[in-house]
Amino acid sequence: QVQLLESGGGLVQPGGSLTLSCAASGNILGIAAIGWYRQAPGNQRDLVEVITSGGLTTHAESVEGRFNISSDMKTVNLRMNMMKPEDTAVYYCNVRGCGLDYWGQGTQVTVSS
């Protein structure tokens, strides 16, 4: 079992910044990738950015140049800059590995003036 504790969501104005954090605990030795997904109302859950234990990152084209992920494979931070209203969504932390696929409960991010 892996437990994921997310923090950092909230309301931010367009053009502003926000940092999401996620801390993993429990059976974390097998984590191969950790990262963030998001789901806006009426939409499917989509990739935002993930990082592997080897340091490789994958991100959505829509966050190119604006979001940055960092992780030690026990915690993961997502620094979100130049935020846009279309970034509004529930953001979910995810960890994957051998026999692992766990999700956090989600944290709401709202970009609005």
C-alpha positions, 0 to 999 in steps of 0.5 A: 500500500502507498499513501499519497498526501497532496497539498498546495491547491487553491485559487490563483489569478491568471498569470500567477503561480502555484506549487503543488506537493505530494508526499508518498508513504508506505511501500514506496520502494518500487516507485518507477514514476511519480507525477501529476494528472488533472481532470476538469469538469466534464473531461477525462483525467489527463497527464500534466507531468510525470518524472521517472526514477531515472529523471526522465520527464513527460508533460502535456504540450499545454504546460510546455515552458510553464510547469516544472516537476521535481521529485526524489521519488518520495515527494513530488512538486509541481511548480506552475507558472503563468497560469491560465484559466484553462489550467483549472481542474482537480489535480491528482498525484500518481505513483506507478511501478512494479505492481503499483498504481496509486492515486491521491484524493485530488486537490482543486486548482482554480485560475480566475480573476 
